[in-house]
Amino acid sequence: MMLQNQSELVFVLQGLNDSASNRQLFFAFALTSYLLTIFVNVTLIVTVSLEKTLHEPIYIFLCNLCFNSLCGASSFYPKLLHDLLAASHIITYGGCLAQLCGIYCYVFCEFTSLTVMAYDRYLAICRPLQYRTLMTVQRVAQLLLLTWSFSLLETAVGVALTASLPLCRRHINKIFCTNWEVVKLSCSDTTLNNIYGFVLMFSHLAQIALILVSYTYLVRASLRLRSNRRKFVQTCLPHLATLLVFTGTLVFDTMYSRYGGGNALQALQNLLAAEFLVVPPLINPIIYGINLHQVRSQILHNFSTRPELQKPHP
């Protein structure tokens, strides 16, 4: 039976039904994780922004990655923290679509950002003499604009297709809204949504393929010169680790949502389902902050500097 007045529809999030006894513990863990995520990302963004020697393309793209991480985390944590303290776990139809927009824009922007960063590293290591000519301020601005425009367009089309579906049910077996969980509530044909999902999947698989191809050239270049080897270790290994962590967590969530089963161990399911929204935003700036010498040195300098006591003038 189709639900009427979808604009007034309220979804029931069932992911927290079995966590009543440990609600305070989960809240403390989630709040700590969210605050730590904000701290490490803002620290890196502010460090790069204030230090003129870090106003280079790789650091600008890194700031964009951190900003996107903040957007993704903020699409997930506030609602979760509210639900952990609330007696009922519901979300309005409009709120669910808004959460879909935030989460999927974060996912698409992450993939595109990592592709752009791989292109930047390819130019820096494989074509160093032309790097300054090719990676100009205008080119950096164009790549950032392309990253966000492409991500927002993908998100808008996907959410519009989901919003057009008539719904027959309103119970979501997760702690947050995902596109597939909402599509499963529909009582009409979802072929178009599935086709678009496969188009997105192949699009981002193509991005991953481009990154891996660029790394083939990067590895070859790093084996020839020691200076290239140093650049590869400092900037490319963190990038590769970020890509693997994000892709692995996202693929797991996608496959589990579609093919996983049962309601057993709901707390573990929640943790694994939210992994792509928790782990990458937290560890990305840490990975880069540790491996990039210039960023690490500047952060340590900022935290170790103490304001000197001014002597009174005679």
N, C-alpha and C positions, 0 to 999 in steps of 0.2 A: 504494500500500500504506500503510495507516494505521500511524503510529508508536505503539508501546505505551508505557505508563508516562510520560505527558506531564509528570508532576511531576518526573521525572528527565531530561527532555529537555534537550539542550544545543544552542543555535543557533550557527551559524558566521557571523560577520560578515565579509563579503567585501570591504567597502569599502576596506580598507587593504592589499589584496593587492599593489597596484602601487606602494606607497610605501616599500618597504624601503630604497632608496638615500637617501631624504631624511627618514628617520624622525626623526633628531635635530633637524633644522630644523623639522619640523612640531611636534615636542614643545615646542621652545622657543617657537614662535609660539603654540601652544595654551595653554601655561602662562602666558605673558605676558598673553594675552587674558583668561584666567580671573582672574588676580590683579588686573588692571586693572578688570575688571567688578566684582569684590568691593569693591575700593577705592572706586570712584566711587559705588556704591550705598550702601555702609555710611557713607561720608562724608556723603551727603545725609541719610540716615536719622538719624544721630547729630546732625547740625547742627539739623535740625528738632526733634528730641527735646529737646535741651538749651536751645534758645532759646524762651522763653515767648511772644515776640511772633509766632512762627511756628506757634503752636498754633491754626491756623485750618483749616476743612474742606479747602480746596484742598491745603494742605501735608500734611494727614493722608492724603488720598487719594493724594498723590504718594508718600508713604512706603510705602503699601500697594502701589503699582505697583513701587517699587524692591524691596520684599521679595519680591514675586512674581517679579521678574527674577532675584533670587538663587536662588530655588527652581528656576526653569527652567534656569538655567546650571548649577546643581549636579546636575541630573538628567542632564546631558550631558557636562560636562568631565571629571569624575573617571574615568569609564569610558574615555573617549577617551584620556586621558593614560596610563592603565594599558595600554591596547592598543598605544599607540605604542612602549612599551618591552617588550612581551611578544612571545614567538615565535609564539603562536597567539592568534587573536581570536575568543573564544567568550563566550557569555553563557548562563546557565541560563534555563530556562523561567520560573521565579519572578522572576529578575532582570530578564528582558525585560518581564514584566508590570508590575514595579515601575517600570521606566523609562518605560513607557507611561503609568502613572498620573502620574508627575512631569511629564512633558512635556506631556500633554494637559490636565492641571489648570492648568499655566502658560498654555497657549494660551487656554483658556476664561476663566480669571480675567483675563487681559489684556484680552480683548474687553469683559467685563462691567465691569472697572475703568474703561476708557476711556469706556464709556457713562455710568457714574455721574459721572465727572469732567465730561462734557459737560452733564449735568443740573445739576451744581453751577455751572458757568459760565453756563448759561442763567439760573438764578435770580439770580446775582450781577450780571449785566449787564442783563438784561431786566426783572427785578423787584427792584431794589436795596433799595427801602423795605421789602419783605417778606422779604428774604434772611435776616436774623437770626431772624425768627420761624419761617420754614420750615426752615432748615438748622440745627437745634439739635444739641446733643451727642447726644441720643437718636436723632435722625434719621441722623446720621453713623454711629453704632454699628449701626443697623438696616441701612443701606446696605452697610456692610462685611460684616456677617453674611450678608446676601443674596448679596453677591458671591461669597463663599467657599462658601456652601451650594449655590448654583446650579452653580458650577464643579465642586465635588466630586461632586454628583449626576450631572451630565453625564458626568464621567470614570468614575464607578463603573458606570453602565449600559453605557457603551461598552466598558470593559475586561471586564466580565462577559460581554458578548456574544462578545467575541473569545476569552475563556478557555473558552467552551463549545464552540468549534469543534474537531473532530478534525483533526490535522495529518498530512500525508503527506510533507512535506519539512522540511528544517531549515537551509537556506542563505538568508541575508538579504543582499541585495546593497546594503548600506548600512553606515555606521560606527556606527549606533545603531538601536534598535528603533523602528519606527513601526507604528501600527495597521494601515495598509493592507498593509505588507510582511508582517506576520504573517497577516493574512486571506488573502493570496495563497498561503500555504503550506497552506491547508486543502484537504481532499479531499471536502468536503461542500458543500451549498448555502449560499451566503453572502448570500442575498437580504435577510434580516432585518438583517444588518450594513450592507448598502448602503442600505437604507431609513433606518436610524438615522443613517447618515452624511449623507444628504440632509436629514434633519430638522435635524441640527446645523448644516448649512450654511445653510439658510434661516433658522434661529433667529438666527445671528450676522450674516447679511445684514440681518435686521430691525434688529438693534442698530446696524449701520453706518448704515442708513437713518434711524434715530432721531437719531443723531449729526449726520448731514448736515442733517436738518430743523432741529435746534436751531441749527446754524450759520447757517442762513438767517435766523433771528431775530437771532442774534448780530451778523451782518454789518449788518443793518438798524439795530440799536440802536447799533452802533459808528459808523455814518455820521452819526447825529444829534447825538451829544455827543462832545466831545474826550476827556473822562474815560473814556467807554466805549471809545473808540478805543485809549486807552493800555492799558486792561485787556485788550482783545482781543489786542493785539500781544504783551503780556507773558505771558499765560496761555493764550490760545486757539491761537495759532500753534504753540507747542511741542506742544500737545495734538494738533493736526491733523497735524503732522509725524510725531509718534509713531504715530498711527493709520495714516497712509499707509505708513510704513516697515514696520510690523508686518504689515499686511494684504498689502502687496505681496510681502514675503518669504515669507509663509505660503502665499499663493495660488500662487506660483511653485513652492514645494516640493510642494504638493498636486498641481498639474497635471503636474509633471515625474515624480512618483512613479507617477501613473496612466497617463500618455500618453507620457512620455519613453522613449527607447529606447537600446539599445546599451550597451557597456561601455567605449566610447572616452573618453579623457580622464577617467579615474576620479577623479583628484585635483580636477579642476574640478567634477565632479559632487558630490563630497563637500563642497566649499566651498559650493556653491549650495544643497545639501540642508540643510546646517546653518545657513544664513544667519539663519533666524528665531530660532535659539537663541543666535546670536553677536552679531548687530548690534543688535537692539532693547535687550537688557539692558545693552549697553555704552553706547549713545548716548543712551538716554532720560534718565538723570540729568544727562548733559552738556548736553543741549538745555535741560532745565529749569533747571539750575544757571546757565547763561549768560543765559537770558532773564528769569528771575524775579529782580528786583533785590534783594529782601529776602534770598533764599537766597544769591545771589552775594555780596552784601556780607558776610553772616555767615560764609560759607566763607573769603573772603579775610581777614576779621578774625581768624578762628581760626588760619589758617596764618601770618599776619603777626605775631601777638602772640608776644612772647618773654618768658619769665619774668624778672622784674626781680631783680637781685641785691639781696638784703636786707642792709642795713647792720647791723653788730653794735650791739646796745644798749650804751650806756655803763654 
